[in-house]
Amino acid sequence: MTVAEQPRHATAGGSDPTDARAATEQAATEQAATEQPGVAPTGAAARRPWRWLGTAVSRYWTVVVFVVAWQLWATLNDYNQIVVPTPVAVLADVLGHPDAYLADLASTLAVAAAGLVAGMLMGAALAVAVWASPLLSGMMTPVALVMRSVPVVAMIPVLARVFGYSWPTVVVITTVVSFFPAFVFVGSRLRDAPASSLDLFAVLGASRAATLRRLLLPHAVPGLLVAFRLAAPTAVLAAMLAEYLMGGRGLGTLFARAVSSFQPDRAWGAALVATVISVLCFVAARAVERRGLARMT
């Protein structure tokens, strides 16, 4: 083989640098074209909004049907707005007068968040205490079941008599409502540790405190995240119910004032805001749960 034939042979056996350079330039040109403002997206980028719309419709079509049926029912039967306000009127009041809701919403969220955190901590602490002491297990488990079985409506007047008719009582009520899921799920995870891991810690001579700190508490974190997801929306509704029955500030008090002053749009608007906030709290808590579980697995 001559020297002149060697480059030709090498080029035939491998990839052509000219073709590779042309493909790279074409890809860069296409990417720049898609990033330029005013250029319509093509392919998957163009289908993405429709995919999001389809997902939203498949998940929330029942809500749309309910709102449309509510509007048609109230309109076709010609009900008075005091009896049944239309969803259009309720949304108009919420969107047109947001300042009438923001202060009470902030108060409800503050007491609900405080009660949720306190309830989660108390439930987890009681679960650890029950795991550590059989005596406490026999004492605390029936008390927790009884407190969970009593309706919140019946519990609020008793707690209000004990702690007073003020916002700390709302925090106490929210704490009582929120602690039971943490107590149950954390306690279940503490009792459900892998037997092989417990045997390993026993062979290594680990104390109960070391086993709790290094094995059982990390193992109980998923249960705490599940309890957080379940208790987050309930805390908002419990705080609103306590505010409705006790007075003070918050969405519950706003609802009571609107009903007593014959403002059905404002009353239904308060209920709508509370429902939306509860759903958002559930979605946020579920995202926290998924992220926490992903980091632990």
N, C-alpha and C positions, 0 to 999 in steps of 0.2 A: 504494500500500500504506500502510495506516494504521500508526501507532506501535504499536497494540495487537496487530496481526497480525505484527509483526516477530519477537518472541520465539518465537511459535508456528511460524513458518516456519523459523527457525534450528534449533529443536529437531527439527522433522521432517526437516531435511536432514542433521543430524549424529547423534551418539550421545546417548542419554538419560543424563544424569548420575545419575538415580535408579537406573536399571538397572545402571549400572557400579558404583555404590556397593553395591547389593545383592549383585552377583556377588563383589565383593571381600570383603564380610562373610561370605558363604557359604564362600568358600575358606579364610578365616582360621579359621572355626569347624570346618571339616573337618580342617585341619592341627592345631588344638589337640586335637581329639578323638583323632587318631592318636597324639599325643605323650603323652596322659594315661596313667598307669600303670593296668594292669588292663583296658585297652581292647584287644580283639583286633585285630591288623592285618588289613587287607583288601587285595585286589588283588595287586599285584606284591610288596608286603612279606610277604604270607602265603605266596606261592609261593617266596620266596628260599631258605628252609631246604631245601625239597625239591629246588630246583635245585642247591644245593651237594651234597646227598646223591647226586643223580644223577651229578654230575660225579665225585665221589669213587668211586662204584661203577664207573663206566665206565673210570676210570683204574687202579684198584687191585683190580679183581675177581680178577685172577690171584693176588694175594697171599692174599686170603681163601680162594680155592679151595685153594691150597697148604697153608695152615694147617689147614683142615678135613680135607683128605686125610691130612695128617701125623697129626692127632689120631685119626682113624678107623683108620688103618693100625696105629698103635702100640697102640690099645685093642683092636681086633678080633683081632689076632695075639697079644695078651697078652705083649708083650715086657717084659723086665725093664727097670727104670728106668736101670740102669747101661749097658744096651746102647742103648736108644733112649728118652730121656725125652720125655714128651709136651709139646706147646707150652704147655699149661696149667701144668705143673710149672715150665717154664722161666720163663714170665711171673710165676708166683707167687714164684720166687726173686728175680727182678729187682726186682719191685715191693715185695716184702716185706723185702728186705735191700739197700736202695739204698746204704747206707754201705759195703758190701763192694765196690762198683764205683766210687764217686765219686773216690776218691783215685787209683786207677789210670787212670781215664778222664781226669782232669785232667792226669796225667803224659803220657799218649799224645797228647792234644790239644796240649800245650805243645811237645813235640818235633816233632810233625807240622807245627804252624804255623811253627815256626822253620825247619825244613827246607824247607817250601813257599816261604816268603819268600826264603830264601837261594837255592833252586833257580831261582826265577823271575828273581831279579836276576842270577844267574850266567848263565842261559841268554840273557837279553836282552843282557847285556854281551858275551858271546861272539858273539852274532849281529851286533852292531855291529862288533866287531873283525874278524869274517870279511868283512863288507861293506867295511870300510875297507882291508883288506890281502889281496890274492890269495895271498900266501905263507901267512898264517894260515888262509885258507880251505882250502888244500891240506893243512894240518897238522891242523886242528881237526875238520873234517867227518868224516874216517875215524875219528878217536878217539871222537867222539860216537856214531857208528854202532856202533862196537864195544862201547862202554859200554852202549848201549841193547840190544844183542843178547844180552849176557851175562845170564842169569837172576839175579834178585835173591838167590835162595837160595844160588847159588854165589858171589855177590859179598860176602855178609855175613861169612863166615869170614875172607876176605882182609882186608877193611877192619877187622874186629875185631882181627886180629893187628897191623895197622899202628897203629890209633888207640886200642886198648884196649877192654876190655869195660865200657863205661860209657855214660851217656846222650849225651855228645858224638858217639860213634860212630853212635848212632841218628839224630842230626841229620844227620850226614854221609851216611848211607845214604838218608835221605829227600831230601836235597838232590840226590844223584845221580839218584834216580828222578824228581824234579820238574823238573830243568833241561832235559831233552830237549824236551818240548812247547814251552817258551818259546823255545828255540834254533831249532826248526824254524819255528814260526809267525811269530815276529818276523823271522827271516831272510827268510822268504818275502815278508812285507809290505815289507821294505826293498828287495827286488829288484823288487817289483811296483808301484812308484809310478807314477802317471799320467805318460805321456810328455809331455803338454801342460804339466803343471806343471814337470817337469824342464826343458823347453825355456824356459819363462818365467824360471826361476831362472838358467839359463845366459845368457839375453839380458840379464838385470839384472846379470850379473857376480857372482853370489853364489859364495862359496867353498864347498868341500865341507863344512866345519864348519857354515856357515850353512844349507846345504841339508839337512844331517842334522838340525840342531836345529829348523828351522822347517817342514820339509816331511816328511822321512822318519820321524822319531820320532813325530809325531802320526799319520802314516799307519799306523804299526806298532802303535798302541795296540789296535785291534780284535783283531789277532793275539795280543797279550799277554793280552787278556781271554778269548779262546778257550782259550789254553793254561792259564790259571788255572782255567777250568771243568773241563778234563780232568784236571789234576793234583791238584786239591783232594781228591777222594775217594781217589785212589791214594796220596797222602801218608799218610793215616790207616792204610790197610791195610799200606803198607810199614813204617811205624813199629811197627805191631803185630807184623808178621812178624819184624822185627829184635829186638824185645823177647822174643818167643817163643824165638828161637834163642840170644840172648845172656844173658837173665836181666835182673835189675835190677827196675825198676818199670814198670807199664803194663798195658794189657789183655792183651798177649801173654804177659806173665809170669803174670798172673792165670789165663789159660787153661791154661798149662803146669802151674801148681800144682794147679788143679782136676782136671786129667786124672790127674796123678800121685797125688792123694789120693782118687781114685774119687768125685768130685763132678760127675757129668755135668750136673746142673742148672746149677751154677755155670759149667762150661765152655761149655755151649751158651748160657748167659746172656751170657757175655763175647763170644761170637761174635755174638749178637743185638745187643748194644749197639754193637759195632764196625760192624756192617752198617747199623744205623739212623743212626749218626753219619756214616758215609760218604755215605749218601743225603742226609742233611741238608746236608752240606758241598757236595754237588753242586747241590742246589736253591739254596742260598745263593749259590754261585759263579755259577750261571746267572742269578739275579736281579741280581747285580752286573754281569754281562756285558750284560744287557739294558738296565740303566739307563745304563751307560757308553756303549753304542752309541746309545741314544736321545739322549744329550746331545751326541754328536759328529755326529749327522746332522740 
